[in-house]
Amino acid sequence: PVPIPSYLIAIASGNLVYRAFPRLVKEKNGPDGAPVKWRTGVWSEPELIESSEWEFVEDTNKYVAAAEDLITPYEFGVYDLLVLPPSFPYGGMENCCLTFVTPTLLAGDRSLVDVVGHEVSHSWFGNNVTTADSGHFWLNEGWTTWLERLLAHKLQGPAARDFSYIIGRKGLDEDLRRYGERIETRRFQRMVIDYEFGEDPDEAYSQVPYEKGGNFLLYLERLLGGLDVFLPYAQDYVRTFRGKSIRTAEWKAHLYEYFQKHHGEEKIKLLDSVDWNAWFYGEGLSMPVEPLYDTTLAKEAYALAKKWKDSENVPIGDVQAMFKKEDLDGFLPMQKVVFLERLSDIGGPSLPLSHLELLSNLYSLHTTPNIELRHRFYMLVLAAKPSAPDGGAARWVYDAGQWVADPKMIKGRMKFCRPIFRSMGKVGDGEYAKRVWRENQVYFHPIARRLIDKDLGLA
């Protein structure tokens, strides 16, 4: 039997159908290959089974096989996906043998399946070696983020790995800023959190354990000599704590023991140079050591964002000649995301309304079915100054409200709905956001309802 953490036992019922994915054959199992020991597939309501199968069949097997090659064999026998209703509040939940996923991943172009890579990675970090309590949540999510991005390295190349870190950094920075706004929430900027008795860990749910944790492990990997040194350690870590729940102190003790045994004093001196207290308990808007990323895949996105920013004081007639709808044709979907995030970071919200309208219409950002792009666009334009003569963010708050509350819209995932409602709440007196929320909150998951109530000052 394979031990399963008690919090990962899940039961689903409903009008569900199943599609098995073709069994993967690994060439290294012999000259003719042999099927792997595990199987994969997808469950969904009948209306979504065709799109669900198409979205996930291409990559799911690849993720499991690549993770096996990197870490240890997959132990759970089955890796199935279940596409949940729109109210599901997370991107995915790594229940052993049956990962729950949000229908927001059904983009129609397989551009968002990296979430499956993340959930697959939990089969080693979280499901096999798990955290003893929520204060050490980074042991689940930081390690999983590290492996997810290592899968990108293996399947798509080194630049793809660093590009994923660049994408994730935006969410981390936003959460660090948000927690820094109030003294009582600044401790949620920490990687290791000492929760008070009875405190709900959902209050601190953010990108901090994912991104600060993942970057911390990337820092250690580079410090200790790269993947040739760090990957065997990661494999030993999983084998050592297989089927166990641990805390950060146990993780750190094993780290020292492993490198003392296999590499000696040279590596121990490097570990001694780490500011452990700053990484585990540090607050603020930056990490103790800021990593450098390969920006190869980001350069075009950065350049286009700068071009838009530079058009700020150019008459709209001239701006129309500067850009064309084909600007994004050669971009990968996540390069488009980075373009919008970069534009937001360098002052895009200060662009005149006419420019933002052109941006939206030219690239179809207000109608795209890709929820990652649509969300970033609304976050950009809702940050426009509401006092601007042309209306600024007020022009967009109605559109954003209708989008997040549209019955046809996949609105339950908190990654999207919480920031949208928070941003809407900062436009004008915030009453429109509250009205949209009151009229539609019944359609959201109880976890999302409780947290959005707090976001809007209603609880």
Kinemage of the C-alpha trace (Angstrom):
@kinemage 1
@onewidth
@group {chain A} dominant
@subgroup {mainchain}
@vectorlist {calphas} color= white
{ca pro a 1} P 0.000 0.000 0.000
{ca val a 2} L 1.034 3.578 -0.675
{ca pro a 3} L 0.448 5.994 2.235
{ca ile a 4} L -1.717 9.027 1.456
{ca pro a 5} L -1.849 12.191 3.598
{ca ser a 6} L -5.255 12.418 5.274
{ca tyr a 7} L -5.989 15.856 3.820
{ca leu a 8} L -5.624 14.442 0.301
{ca ile a 9} L -8.413 11.885 0.468
{ca ala a 10} L -11.175 13.252 -1.768
{ca ile a 11} L -14.464 11.914 -3.109
{ca ala a 12} L -16.250 13.315 -6.157
{ca ser a 13} L -19.745 12.470 -7.361
{ca gly a 14} L -21.908 13.744 -10.174
{ca asn a 15} L -22.817 13.208 -13.799
{ca leu a 16} L -19.286 12.320 -14.856
{ca val a 17} L -17.714 10.532 -17.799
{ca tyr a 18} L -14.155 9.301 -18.300
{ca arg a 19} L -11.637 9.297 -21.125
{ca ala a 20} L -8.441 7.293 -20.733
{ca phe a 21} L -5.287 8.729 -22.266
{ca pro a 22} L -3.088 6.457 -24.428
{ca arg a 23} L -0.618 4.494 -22.315
{ca leu a 24} L 2.849 5.993 -22.568
{ca val a 25} L 5.680 3.853 -23.904
{ca lys a 26} L 9.190 4.670 -22.719
{ca glu a 27} L 11.945 3.866 -25.199
{ca lys a 28} L 14.471 3.228 -22.450
{ca asn a 29} L 12.474 0.190 -21.278
{ca gly a 30} L 13.832 -1.803 -24.235
{ca pro a 31} L 14.407 -1.646 -27.976
{ca asp a 32} L 10.671 -1.830 -28.619
{ca gly a 33} L 9.730 0.064 -25.491
{ca ala a 34} L 7.291 -1.006 -22.803
{ca pro a 35} L 4.205 0.653 -21.333
{ca val a 36} L 4.688 2.549 -18.103
{ca lys a 37} L 3.157 1.047 -14.966
{ca trp a 38} L 0.796 3.960 -14.381
{ca arg a 39} L -2.143 5.244 -16.395
{ca thr a 40} L -3.702 8.665 -16.910
{ca gly a 41} L -7.049 10.059 -18.043
{ca val a 42} L -9.651 12.743 -17.429
{ca trp a 43} L -13.104 12.917 -15.842
{ca ser a 44} L -15.631 15.684 -16.462
{ca glu a 45} L -19.286 16.386 -17.019
{ca pro a 46} L -20.394 15.103 -20.457
{ca glu a 47} L -20.584 18.627 -21.890
{ca leu a 48} L -16.870 19.200 -21.272
{ca ile a 49} L -15.346 15.793 -21.958
{ca glu a 50} L -14.305 16.487 -25.561
{ca ser a 51} L -12.575 19.776 -24.759
{ca ser a 52} L -11.090 18.354 -21.549
{ca glu a 53} L -9.611 15.341 -23.304
{ca trp a 54} L -8.139 17.496 -26.067
{ca glu a 55} L -6.666 20.023 -23.625
{ca phe a 56} L -4.835 17.505 -21.445
{ca val a 57} L -4.119 14.370 -23.513
{ca glu a 58} L -1.005 15.813 -25.144
{ca asp a 59} L 0.936 16.726 -21.999
{ca thr a 60} L -0.214 14.800 -18.919
{ca asn a 61} L 1.773 11.628 -19.640
{ca lys a 62} L 4.827 13.707 -20.518
{ca tyr a 63} L 4.742 15.489 -17.173
{ca val a 64} L 4.470 12.290 -15.119
{ca ala a 65} L 7.203 10.552 -17.117
{ca ala a 66} L 9.560 13.542 -16.940
{ca ala a 67} L 9.064 13.893 -13.180
{ca glu a 68} L 9.819 10.186 -12.756
{ca asp a 69} L 13.043 10.607 -14.706
{ca leu a 70} L 14.074 13.560 -12.552
{ca ile a 71} L 13.101 12.367 -9.062
{ca thr a 72} L 11.834 8.833 -8.302
{ca pro a 73} L 9.225 6.458 -9.795
{ca tyr a 74} L 5.578 7.560 -9.626
{ca glu a 75} L 4.047 5.551 -6.789
{ca phe a 76} L 0.298 6.048 -7.006
{ca gly a 77} L -0.519 3.905 -10.055
{ca val a 78} L -3.116 6.261 -11.501
{ca tyr a 79} L -2.898 9.937 -12.401
{ca asp a 80} L -6.350 11.129 -13.423
{ca leu a 81} L -7.738 14.648 -13.733
{ca leu a 82} L -11.237 15.785 -12.780
{ca val a 83} L -12.511 19.024 -14.321
{ca leu a 84} L -14.667 20.659 -11.659
{ca pro a 85} L -17.524 23.193 -11.960
{ca pro a 86} L -16.697 26.902 -12.397
{ca ser a 87} L -16.981 27.689 -8.675
{ca phe a 88} L -13.879 25.623 -7.820
{ca pro a 89} L -11.657 28.227 -6.113
{ca tyr a 90} L -8.187 26.921 -7.024
{ca gly a 91} L -6.215 26.144 -10.161
{ca gly a 92} L -5.837 22.568 -9.021
{ca met a 93} L -5.883 20.339 -5.963
{ca glu a 94} L -3.432 17.477 -5.922
{ca asn a 95} L -5.621 14.728 -4.444
{ca cys a 96} L -3.724 11.463 -4.792
{ca cys a 97} L -4.707 9.608 -7.985
{ca leu a 98} L -7.335 12.233 -8.898
{ca thr a 99} L -6.214 15.840 -9.328
{ca phe a 100} L -9.078 18.340 -9.234
{ca val a 101} L -8.620 21.121 -11.809
{ca thr a 102} L -10.440 24.310 -12.665
{ca pro a 103} L -12.203 24.635 -16.031
{ca thr a 104} L -10.247 27.872 -16.537
{ca leu a 105} L -7.536 25.622 -17.959
{ca leu a 106} L -9.711 24.786 -20.976
{ca ala a 107} L -8.246 27.592 -23.069
{ca gly a 108} L -8.606 25.700 -26.325
{ca asp a 109} L -4.905 25.988 -27.178
{ca arg a 110} L -3.193 23.967 -24.406
{ca ser a 111} L -1.510 27.150 -23.222
{ca leu a 112} L -2.410 26.709 -19.539
{ca val a 113} L -1.538 23.047 -18.988
{ca asp a 114} L 1.534 24.012 -16.967
{ca val a 115} L -0.872 23.876 -14.007
{ca val a 116} L -1.017 20.116 -14.606
{ca gly a 117} L 2.776 20.082 -14.419
{ca his a 118} L 2.496 21.729 -11.017
{ca glu a 119} L -0.117 19.262 -9.754
{ca val a 120} L 1.853 16.282 -11.083
{ca ser a 121} L 4.895 17.576 -9.177
{ca his a 122} L 2.893 17.387 -5.957
{ca ser a 123} L 2.989 13.591 -6.327
{ca trp a 124} L 6.507 13.867 -4.894
{ca phe a 125} L 6.338 17.072 -2.871
{ca gly a 126} L 3.159 17.248 -0.807
{ca asn a 127} L 1.674 13.833 -1.514
{ca asn a 128} L 4.770 11.733 -0.847
{ca val a 129} L 6.756 14.022 1.437
{ca thr a 130} L 4.300 16.376 3.102
{ca thr a 131} L 4.312 19.267 5.532
{ca ala a 132} L 3.419 18.580 9.152
{ca asp a 133} L 1.407 21.794 9.492
{ca ser a 134} L 0.428 24.864 7.499
{ca gly a 135} L 3.186 27.008 8.953
{ca his a 136} L 5.628 25.060 6.790
{ca phe a 137} L 3.478 25.096 3.661
{ca trp a 138} L 6.489 26.130 1.588
{ca leu a 139} L 7.810 22.562 1.881
{ca asn a 140} L 4.848 21.506 -0.256
{ca glu a 141} L 4.524 24.444 -2.610
{ca gly a 142} L 8.097 25.692 -2.856
{ca trp a 143} L 9.421 22.254 -3.755
{ca thr a 144} L 6.526 21.663 -6.144
{ca thr a 145} L 7.148 24.989 -7.886
{ca trp a 146} L 10.837 24.105 -8.181
{ca leu a 147} L 10.026 20.727 -9.801
{ca glu a 148} L 7.279 22.161 -12.021
{ca arg a 149} L 9.813 24.574 -13.497
{ca leu a 150} L 12.418 21.861 -13.789
{ca leu a 151} L 9.884 19.971 -15.924
{ca ala a 152} L 9.713 23.046 -18.165
{ca his a 153} L 13.519 22.906 -18.402
{ca lys a 154} L 13.451 19.226 -19.380
{ca leu a 155} L 10.569 19.436 -21.856
{ca gln a 156} L 11.063 22.909 -23.335
{ca gly a 157} L 14.610 24.005 -22.547
{ca pro a 158} L 16.466 26.061 -19.894
{ca ala a 159} L 15.031 29.416 -21.009
{ca ala a 160} L 11.497 28.126 -20.376
{ca arg a 161} L 12.401 27.376 -16.769
{ca asp a 162} L 13.637 30.887 -16.061
{ca phe a 163} L 10.704 32.357 -17.977
{ca ser a 164} L 8.346 30.603 -15.548
{ca tyr a 165} L 10.176 32.235 -12.645
{ca ile a 166} L 9.781 35.622 -14.337
{ca ile a 167} L 6.030 35.059 -14.714
{ca gly a 168} L 5.667 33.919 -11.106
{ca arg a 169} L 7.611 36.851 -9.692
{ca lys a 170} L 4.841 39.315 -10.581
{ca gly a 171} L 2.335 37.487 -8.366
{ca leu a 172} L 4.825 37.301 -5.511
{ca asp a 173} L 5.543 41.028 -5.670
{ca glu a 174} L 1.829 41.849 -5.641
{ca asp a 175} L 1.192 39.686 -2.572
{ca leu a 176} L 4.212 41.058 -0.717
{ca arg a 177} L 2.958 44.591 -1.350
{ca arg a 178} L -0.575 43.716 -0.263
{ca tyr a 179} L 0.560 42.121 3.001
{ca gly a 180} L 2.893 45.035 3.642
{ca glu a 181} L 0.017 47.526 3.664
{ca arg a 182} L -1.069 46.494 7.179
{ca ile a 183} L 1.119 45.812 10.195
{ca glu a 184} L -0.961 42.813 11.263
{ca thr a 185} L -0.473 41.021 7.920
{ca arg a 186} L 3.240 41.644 7.404
{ca arg a 187} L 4.117 38.313 8.996
{ca phe a 188} L 2.370 36.679 6.027
{ca gln a 189} L 5.332 37.857 3.940
{ca arg a 190} L 7.377 35.186 5.716
{ca met a 191} L 8.103 31.789 4.209
{ca val a 192} L 7.631 30.079 7.584
{ca ile a 193} L 4.642 31.373 9.555
{ca asp a 194} L 3.910 30.759 13.238
{ca tyr a 195} L 0.128 30.641 13.253
{ca glu a 196} L -1.803 31.476 16.384
{ca phe a 197} L -4.113 28.863 17.876
{ca gly a 198} L -7.353 28.738 15.886
{ca glu a 199} L -6.045 30.988 13.103
{ca asp a 200} L -7.194 30.042 9.591
{ca pro a 201} L -4.218 29.487 7.232
{ca asp a 202} L -6.443 30.553 4.323
{ca glu a 203} L -5.955 34.102 5.610
{ca ala a 204} L -2.335 33.852 4.451
{ca tyr a 205} L -2.916 31.951 1.215
{ca ser a 206} L -0.763 33.666 -1.400
{ca gln a 207} L 2.138 33.228 -3.790
{ca val a 208} L 4.684 33.560 -0.970
{ca pro a 209} L 5.177 29.839 -0.198
{ca tyr a 210} L 5.138 29.027 -3.918
{ca glu a 211} L 7.399 31.743 -5.281
{ca lys a 212} L 9.619 32.614 -2.336
{ca gly a 213} L 9.973 28.897 -1.647
{ca gly a 214} L 10.710 28.043 -5.272
{ca asn a 215} L 13.240 30.865 -5.584
{ca phe a 216} L 14.893 29.817 -2.321
{ca leu a 217} L 15.465 26.313 -3.686
{ca leu a 218} L 16.742 27.751 -6.972
{ca tyr a 219} L 19.189 29.866 -4.948
{ca leu a 220} L 20.406 26.794 -3.031
{ca glu a 221} L 20.703 24.801 -6.255
{ca arg a 222} L 22.926 27.451 -7.819
{ca leu a 223} L 24.899 28.035 -4.616
{ca leu a 224} L 25.724 24.356 -4.191
{ca gly a 225} L 26.857 23.706 -7.752
{ca gly a 226} L 23.858 23.373 -10.042
{ca leu a 227} L 21.571 20.508 -10.980
{ca asp a 228} L 24.360 17.917 -11.161
{ca val a 229} L 24.770 18.365 -7.416
{ca phe a 230} L 21.272 19.380 -6.349
{ca leu a 231} L 19.170 16.807 -8.215
{ca pro a 232} L 20.694 13.763 -6.449
{ca tyr a 233} L 20.040 15.576 -3.170
{ca ala a 234} L 16.363 16.128 -4.124
{ca gln a 235} L 16.035 12.422 -4.934
{ca asp a 236} L 17.542 11.469 -1.576
{ca tyr a 237} L 15.236 13.926 0.192
{ca val a 238} L 12.167 12.195 -1.280
{ca arg a 239} L 13.476 8.721 -0.482
{ca thr a 240} L 14.387 9.725 3.084
{ca phe a 241} L 11.031 11.248 4.009
{ca arg a 242} L 8.736 9.129 1.825
{ca gly a 243} L 5.337 8.798 3.495
{ca lys a 244} L 6.237 11.210 6.299
{ca ser a 245} L 5.161 14.670 7.465
{ca ile a 246} L 7.974 17.063 8.321
{ca arg a 247} L 8.742 20.630 9.342
{ca thr a 248} L 11.398 23.040 8.140
{ca ala a 249} L 13.888 22.098 10.875
{ca glu a 250} L 13.851 18.445 9.768
{ca trp a 251} L 14.281 19.485 6.138
{ca lys a 252} L 17.277 21.665 7.015
{ca ala a 253} L 18.888 18.970 9.165
{ca his a 254} L 18.664 16.479 6.305
{ca leu a 255} L 20.100 19.045 3.880
{ca tyr a 256} L 23.196 19.425 6.068
{ca glu a 257} L 23.497 15.682 6.680
{ca tyr a 258} L 23.302 14.883 2.978
{ca phe a 259} L 25.920 17.408 1.890
{ca gln a 260} L 28.236 16.536 4.786
{ca lys a 261} L 28.082 12.862 3.819
{ca his a 262} L 28.368 13.238 0.044
{ca his a 263} L 30.350 16.453 -0.487
{ca gly a 264} L 32.169 17.366 2.723
{ca glu a 265} L 33.175 20.648 4.298
{ca glu a 266} L 33.277 22.671 1.077
{ca lys a 267} L 29.494 22.466 0.693
{ca ile a 268} L 28.897 22.868 4.424
{ca lys a 269} L 30.717 26.201 4.303
{ca leu a 270} L 28.411 27.268 1.488
{ca leu a 271} L 25.361 26.250 3.520
{ca asp a 272} L 26.721 28.147 6.517
{ca ser a 273} L 26.831 31.278 4.356
{ca val a 274} L 23.050 31.192 3.847
{ca asp a 275} L 21.049 33.712 5.886
{ca trp a 276} L 18.519 31.128 7.037
{ca asn a 277} L 16.648 33.469 9.349
{ca ala a 278} L 16.145 36.016 6.575
{ca trp a 279} L 14.812 33.391 4.182
{ca phe a 280} L 12.515 31.680 6.686
{ca tyr a 281} L 11.273 34.654 8.690
{ca gly a 282} L 12.176 37.727 6.658
{ca glu a 283} L 9.529 40.305 5.819
{ca gly a 284} L 9.548 43.049 3.222
{ca leu a 285} L 9.192 43.436 -0.522
{ca ser a 286} L 12.318 41.588 -1.642
{ca met a 287} L 14.070 38.270 -1.122
{ca pro a 288} L 17.352 37.975 0.828
{ca val a 289} L 19.154 37.168 -2.429
{ca glu a 290} L 17.597 38.370 -5.661
{ca pro a 291} L 18.003 35.760 -8.411
{ca leu a 292} L 19.057 36.503 -11.965
{ca tyr a 293} L 16.923 34.961 -14.701
{ca asp a 294} L 17.525 34.186 -18.352
{ca thr a 295} L 15.294 36.778 -20.059
{ca thr a 296} L 15.580 35.322 -23.578
{ca leu a 297} L 11.849 34.597 -23.851
{ca ala a 298} L 10.905 37.866 -22.160
{ca lys a 299} L 12.892 40.316 -24.295
{ca glu a 300} L 10.322 40.717 -27.082
{ca ala a 301} L 7.538 41.179 -24.544
{ca tyr a 302} L 9.577 43.778 -22.664
{ca ala a 303} L 10.346 45.643 -25.894
{ca leu a 304} L 6.696 45.812 -26.958
{ca ala a 305} L 5.657 46.989 -23.489
{ca lys a 306} L 8.255 49.772 -23.619
{ca lys a 307} L 7.036 50.822 -27.053
{ca trp a 308} L 3.493 51.220 -25.696
{ca lys a 309} L 4.715 53.128 -22.665
{ca asp a 310} L 6.781 55.425 -24.896
{ca ser a 311} L 3.606 56.269 -26.842
{ca glu a 312} L 2.026 57.886 -23.777
{ca asn a 313} L 2.356 61.470 -25.055
{ca val a 314} L 1.954 60.668 -28.748
{ca pro a 315} L -1.368 61.701 -30.391
{ca ile a 316} L -3.677 58.728 -30.868
{ca gly a 317} L -3.671 59.139 -34.640
{ca asp a 318} L 0.078 58.606 -34.705
{ca val a 319} L -0.136 55.789 -32.157
{ca gln a 320} L -2.462 53.863 -34.456
{ca ala a 321} L 0.315 53.782 -37.032
{ca met a 322} L 2.864 52.518 -34.479
{ca phe a 323} L 1.114 49.243 -33.683
{ca lys a 324} L -0.696 46.481 -35.556
{ca lys a 325} L -2.714 43.454 -34.514
{ca glu a 326} L 0.067 41.167 -35.763
{ca asp a 327} L 2.408 42.454 -33.023
{ca leu a 328} L 1.587 39.420 -30.878
{ca asp a 329} L 1.451 36.817 -33.651
{ca gly a 330} L 4.846 35.330 -32.880
{ca phe a 331} L 4.360 35.368 -29.113
{ca leu a 332} L 3.749 32.287 -27.002
{ca pro a 333} L 0.615 32.672 -24.826
{ca met a 334} L 2.671 33.299 -21.694
{ca gln a 335} L 4.829 35.856 -23.517
{ca lys a 336} L 1.611 37.812 -24.015
{ca val a 337} L 1.011 37.593 -20.277
{ca val a 338} L 4.505 38.937 -19.599
{ca phe a 339} L 3.898 41.766 -22.074
{ca leu a 340} L 0.830 42.915 -20.105
{ca glu a 341} L 2.545 42.490 -16.746
{ca arg a 342} L 5.585 44.418 -17.891
{ca leu a 343} L 3.414 47.201 -19.280
{ca ser a 344} L 1.614 47.384 -15.952
{ca asp a 345} L 4.921 47.557 -14.067
{ca ile a 346} L 6.453 50.347 -16.159
{ca gly a 347} L 3.482 52.685 -16.090
{ca gly a 348} L 0.900 51.295 -18.483
{ca pro a 349} L -1.996 52.427 -16.257
{ca ser a 350} L -0.984 56.040 -16.934
{ca leu a 351} L -1.648 55.674 -20.663
{ca pro a 352} L -4.570 57.780 -21.956
{ca leu a 353} L -7.914 56.034 -22.289
{ca ser a 354} L -7.652 56.272 -26.086
{ca his a 355} L -4.399 54.306 -25.976
{ca leu a 356} L -5.849 51.650 -23.660
{ca glu a 357} L -8.880 51.337 -25.935
{ca leu a 358} L -6.560 50.808 -28.897
{ca leu a 359} L -4.534 48.254 -26.941
{ca ser a 360} L -7.694 46.331 -26.122
{ca asn a 361} L -9.212 46.428 -29.599
{ca leu a 362} L -6.001 45.787 -31.502
{ca tyr a 363} L -5.104 42.632 -29.574
{ca ser a 364} L -8.703 41.567 -28.670
{ca leu a 365} L -7.775 41.598 -24.985
{ca his a 366} L -11.315 42.372 -23.809
{ca thr a 367} L -12.727 39.354 -25.668
{ca thr a 368} L -9.959 36.734 -25.516
{ca pro a 369} L -11.053 33.331 -24.129
{ca asn a 370} L -7.633 32.976 -22.469
{ca ile a 371} L -8.454 33.872 -18.884
{ca glu a 372} L -4.823 34.631 -17.972
{ca leu a 373} L -4.703 37.369 -20.634
{ca arg a 374} L -8.159 38.743 -19.894
{ca his a 375} L -7.365 38.935 -16.200
{ca arg a 376} L -4.044 40.738 -16.766
{ca phe a 377} L -5.733 43.209 -19.097
{ca tyr a 378} L -8.387 44.131 -16.543
{ca met a 379} L -5.774 44.414 -13.801
{ca leu a 380} L -3.857 46.825 -16.035
{ca val a 381} L -6.760 49.079 -16.944
{ca leu a 382} L -8.382 49.025 -13.491
{ca ala a 383} L -5.151 50.511 -12.145
{ca ala a 384} L -5.591 53.582 -14.379
{ca lys a 385} L -6.058 56.736 -12.352
{ca pro a 386} L -9.803 57.202 -11.793
{ca ser a 387} L -9.338 60.966 -11.587
{ca ala a 388} L -7.955 61.181 -15.129
{ca pro a 389} L -9.881 63.599 -17.391
{ca asp a 390} L -10.858 60.785 -19.746
{ca gly a 391} L -12.340 58.605 -17.015
{ca gly a 392} L -9.424 56.221 -16.537
{ca ala a 393} L -10.368 53.064 -14.665
{ca ala a 394} L -14.019 54.073 -14.457
{ca arg a 395} L -14.312 53.226 -18.146
{ca trp a 396} L -13.431 49.599 -17.434
{ca val a 397} L -14.976 48.814 -14.075
{ca tyr a 398} L -18.351 47.884 -15.593
{ca asp a 399} L -16.745 45.564 -18.163
{ca ala a 400} L -14.656 43.874 -15.482
{ca gly a 401} L -17.688 43.461 -13.243
{ca gln a 402} L -19.762 41.903 -15.996
{ca trp a 403} L -16.882 39.596 -16.891
{ca val a 404} L -16.222 38.289 -13.409
{ca ala a 405} L -19.955 37.826 -12.722
{ca asp a 406} L -21.040 36.509 -16.140
{ca pro a 407} L -22.706 33.071 -15.752
{ca lys a 408} L -20.758 31.947 -18.824
{ca met a 409} L -17.491 33.105 -17.284
{ca ile a 410} L -15.255 30.713 -15.346
{ca lys a 411} L -15.226 32.929 -12.289
{ca gly a 412} L -14.536 30.864 -9.204
{ca arg a 413} L -10.763 30.623 -9.255
{ca met a 414} L -9.494 32.963 -6.542
{ca lys a 415} L -6.339 33.749 -8.495
{ca phe a 416} L -8.603 35.774 -10.794
{ca cys a 417} L -11.754 36.778 -8.941
{ca arg a 418} L -10.140 38.132 -5.767
{ca pro a 419} L -7.735 40.571 -7.492
{ca ile a 420} L -10.503 41.718 -9.855
{ca phe a 421} L -12.888 42.497 -6.994
{ca arg a 422} L -10.108 44.189 -4.998
{ca ser a 423} L -9.200 46.365 -7.982
{ca met a 424} L -12.834 47.199 -8.721
{ca gly a 425} L -13.245 48.164 -5.080
{ca lys a 426} L -10.601 50.877 -5.485
{ca val a 427} L -12.411 52.587 -8.367
{ca gly a 428} L -14.601 55.475 -7.267
{ca asp a 429} L -16.338 54.782 -3.972
{ca gly a 430} L -16.115 51.024 -4.492
{ca glu a 431} L -19.883 50.585 -4.353
{ca tyr a 432} L -20.140 49.054 -7.815
{ca ala a 433} L -17.779 46.239 -6.803
{ca lys a 434} L -19.818 45.593 -3.661
{ca arg a 435} L -23.079 45.561 -5.598
{ca val a 436} L -21.772 43.103 -8.185
{ca trp a 437} L -20.463 40.925 -5.375
{ca arg a 438} L -23.678 40.940 -3.351
{ca glu a 439} L -25.718 40.020 -6.426
{ca asn a 440} L -23.465 37.109 -7.409
{ca gln a 441} L -21.742 35.769 -4.297
{ca val a 442} L -24.085 32.786 -4.083
{ca tyr a 443} L -22.395 31.351 -7.182
{ca phe a 444} L -18.938 31.341 -5.580
{ca his a 445} L -17.282 28.738 -3.369
{ca pro a 446} L -17.616 29.293 0.427
{ca ile a 447} L -13.851 29.836 0.751
{ca ala a 448} L -13.921 32.501 -1.958
{ca arg a 449} L -17.032 34.117 -0.432
{ca arg a 450} L -15.393 34.498 2.949
{ca leu a 451} L -12.162 35.961 1.576
{ca ile a 452} L -13.788 38.335 -0.939
{ca asp a 453} L -16.066 39.611 1.835
{ca lys a 454} L -12.891 40.573 3.694
{ca asp a 455} L -11.259 42.005 0.573
{ca leu a 456} L -14.210 44.371 0.085
{ca gly a 457} L -14.507 45.297 3.767
{ca leu a 458} L -17.815 43.483 4.180
{ca ala a 459} L -16.674 41.167 6.971
